[in-house]
Amino acid sequence: MSFISRIALKNQTIDQYFQENKLWLTGTTTKAGTMVTQQTALRLSTLLACIRVRTESFGCLPCAVYRKRKNGKGRDEAYDHPLYEIIHNTPSENMTALTWRETMNMNFDADGNCYSIIEWNRRGQVIRLIPVPYYLMEPKLNEETGEVEYHYNDRGKIEVLPAEKVYHVPGFSFDGIKGISIIRLAGETFGRGLAIDEFINRFYGQGMNFGVVLETDKIFKDGSEEVEFIRKQFEERYGGLANAHRPIILHNGLKVNRIPISFTDAQTIEILKLTDEQICGLMRVPPHMIAHLDRATFSNIEHQGIEYVIYSMLPIVTRHEQEMRRKLFTRQEREEGYYVKFNVDALLRGDAKARAEALAIKRQNGIINADEWRELDDENPIGGLAGSAYLVNGNMISTETAAKQLPKRIAKEGGDEKDEE
């Protein structure tokens, strides 16, 4: 049986799997009274939006295999390397490279770890990368051998896999083996967000009433059947959003008093905004990228986008690049200069005019030629000297040329002086 069929959950949803294996109970009960796990926290729209932004950004990054040139200067894209197709196009038969990267980042942002099982052929070449949900894999250090091994939950049976068969990218951690989940570390922040969401939803679900008190001069015993009957009858007839505006008819001297409290008094909006800002900070996503535009301006959005690439995406990109080099290449291939590189510049492209001006500066200073420029714009090369020539401004010369012309200028200036004498 292949790993693909083993990972399949037999038409189970993630919620069903967690409930059957009692994994919901491994979360943290916060002071706000909510249960926080990697799954329940995704109910927060702000967290889900942040993870979606990061996941889709990482998934869209171009990725390819390169080989350093023998002289150590420059590199060439290794189209003929067997790993190129795996990394660039199809890690497995069931998904594209974009889907694989999105799946990996989704697990990473939720748990601080992402895993894929590596399958090799007899020639020692990687032929398949199969993502595994974080809750099915557990890295452990074998005290006898001192090596890291992975305990894979295969439908209730634990299979121990050696490190070379598991592609694992951990986040920051205390031991360097297993990453720490930000959702669990900052459980109180996410728990507060869940509590606010539940509070607001219940407010509208109960017809926008914070609370109702039924008063009467008649004396009842606590917990009596008559009290429970009145409470149940009132909730059935006048509770819920559908009954919010129905007229209330009471008997036996009962009176209705509403608890006078509002969203403003509870500072719900302020707490909600604070929680959203804290979640954006934890996920390192600028608020404007999830449609929070309170403090966004035309002058700072571009810089926030650059900071997002540097401080949010670059760390995860570097982690994957180093893990790919360590796990997916043989020692000989690493010595020959093979490595994987993500093109982060794809996220740094500004508007068309700004990008054209930047490329024009490179073109005028001899950094790129016409064919290289056209390749960046996904256009066919011109070919010949017109496409391969590097140009510079006419008033600019190299230091070597200037040095060669210096003696001639001195001699000329000296000759002029003699002529004048």
VENCOR-V570459 format. One record per backbone hydrogen bond with DSSP energy under -1.0 kcal/mol. CO is the residue of the C=O (numbers start at 0). NH is the residue of the N-H. Records with the same first field share a line. If there is no record, write none. Layout:
CO=NH / NH
This chain:
1=5
2=6
3=7
8=11
12=16
13=17
14=18
15=19
16=20
17=22
22=25
23=26
27=35
29=32
33=29
35=27
36=40
39=42
40=43
43=47
44=48
45=49
46=50
47=51
48=52
49=53
50=54
51=55
52=56
53=57
54=58
55=59
61=342
63=340
64=77
65=338
66=75
68=71
73=68
75=66
76=78
77=80
80=83
82=86
83=87
84=88 / 89
88=96
90=128
91=94
95=99
96=100
97=101
98=102
99=103
100=104
101=105
102=106
103=107
104=108
105=109
106=110
107=111
111=170
113=168
114=131
115=166
116=129
118=126 / 127
120=123
124=120
127=118
129=116
132=135
133=136
135=152
137=150
139=148
141=145
146=141
148=139
149=160
150=137
151=153 / 158
152=154
153=156
156=153
158=151
160=149
161=164
162=165
164=117
166=115
171=179
180=184
181=185
183=186
185=189
186=190
187=191
188=192
189=193
190=194
191=195
192=196
193=197
194=198
195=199
196=200
197=201
198=202
199=203
200=204
201=205
202=207
203=206
210=258
212=256
214=254
220=223
223=227
224=228
225=229
226=230
227=231
228=232
229=233
230=234
231=235
232=236
233=237
234=238
240=243
242=245
250=253
254=214
256=212
258=260
261=265
262=267
266=270
267=271
268=272
269=273
270=274
271=275
272=276
273=277
274=278
275=279
276=280
277=281
278=282
279=284
285=288
286=289 / 291
287=290
296=300
299=303
300=304
301=305
302=306
303=307
304=308
305=309
306=310
307=311 / 312
308=313
312=316
313=317
314=318
315=319
316=320
317=321
318=322
319=323
320=324
321=325
322=326
323=327
329=333
330=334
331=335
332=337
333=336
336=67
338=65
340=63
341=343
342=345
343=346
350=354
351=355
352=356
353=357
354=358
355=359
356=360
357=361
358=362
359=363
360=364
361=366
362=365
368=372
369=373
370=374
371=375
372=376
373=378
374=377
383=387
384=388
386=370
392=395
397=401
398=402
399=403
400=404
404=408
405=409
406=410
407=411
408=412
409=413
410=414
411=415
412=416
413=417
414=418
415=419
416=420
